[in-house]
Amino acid sequence: MNNKEFLSEIATRLSISQKDCSNLMESLIGSVVTEFENGNSVSLQGFGMFEVRKKEQRLSVNPKTKQKMMVPPKLVLSFKSSNTYKEKLKSL
């Protein structure tokens, strides 16, 4: 499902225009991104939790050249699904 199909499905379910749905999604995503930038996690009840984690600096080896290099620390987005959602997926 691509973005256009997703927005169309949500607009149909909510009985709103696609433009309103697009504005709603932009606002939602903007709010979520702001929370991530502030270092907060975002939890969606019944679905899961998104959080920003810091990966520490580490040593990496290029398999072709065997050259070692340091990979700098970075922030990554992680997702942990809720137990309710895990159970729904198991039952499929």
C-alpha positions in Angstrom: 0.0 0.0 0.0 1.5 3.3 -1.0 0.9 6.7 0.6 -2.0 7.7 -1.7 -3.8 4.5 -1.2 -3.3 4.7 2.6 -4.7 8.3 2.7 -7.6 7.3 0.6 -8.5 4.4 2.9 -8.3 6.5 6.0 -10.4 9.3 4.4 -13.0 6.8 3.5 -13.1 5.3 7.0 -13.4 8.7 8.6 -15.8 10.1 5.9 -13.6 13.1 5.3 -12.0 14.5 2.2 -8.6 13.3 1.1 -7.2 16.9 1.5 -8.4 17.0 5.1 -7.0 13.5 5.7 -3.6 14.6 4.2 -3.6 17.6 6.6 -4.4 15.4 9.5 -1.6 13.0 8.7 0.9 15.8 8.2 -0.1 17.2 11.6 0.2 13.8 13.3 3.6 13.0 11.7 4.8 16.5 12.6 3.8 16.0 16.3 5.5 12.6 16.4 8.7 13.9 14.9 8.7 16.8 17.4 8.5 14.3 20.2 11.4 12.3 18.8 13.5 15.5 18.5 12.8 16.2 22.1 14.0 12.7 23.1 10.5 11.4 24.0 9.0 8.1 23.0 5.6 7.7 21.3 3.2 5.0 22.4 0.1 4.0 20.5 -2.1 1.8 22.7 -2.8 -1.6 21.2 -0.1 -1.1 18.5 3.3 -0.4 20.0 5.9 2.1 21.1 8.4 4.1 19.0 11.5 5.5 20.7 14.8 7.0 19.8 17.8 5.1 21.0 21.5 6.0 20.9 23.8 3.5 19.4 27.3 3.7 20.8 30.5 4.1 18.9 31.8 0.8 17.6 34.5 -0.8 15.7 33.6 -2.2 12.2 35.6 -4.3 9.8 35.2 -4.0 6.0 34.9 -7.7 4.9 36.6 -7.1 1.5 39.6 -5.1 2.6 39.8 -6.2 6.3 40.2 -2.5 7.1 39.0 -1.5 10.6 37.2 1.7 11.1 35.3 3.4 13.9 31.6 3.9 13.4 30.5 7.1 15.2 27.5 7.0 17.6 24.1 7.7 16.1 20.5 7.9 17.0 18.1 5.3 15.6 14.4 4.8 15.8 13.2 1.6 17.3 9.8 0.0 17.5 8.4 -2.5 20.0 5.0 -3.9 19.2 2.4 -4.3 21.9 1.5 -7.7 23.3 -2.1 -7.3 22.0 -0.8 -6.7 18.5 1.6 -9.7 18.7 -1.2 -11.9 19.7 -3.3 -10.7 16.7 -0.5 -11.5 14.3 0.0 -15.0 15.8 -3.6 -15.8 15.3 -3.5 -15.0 11.5 
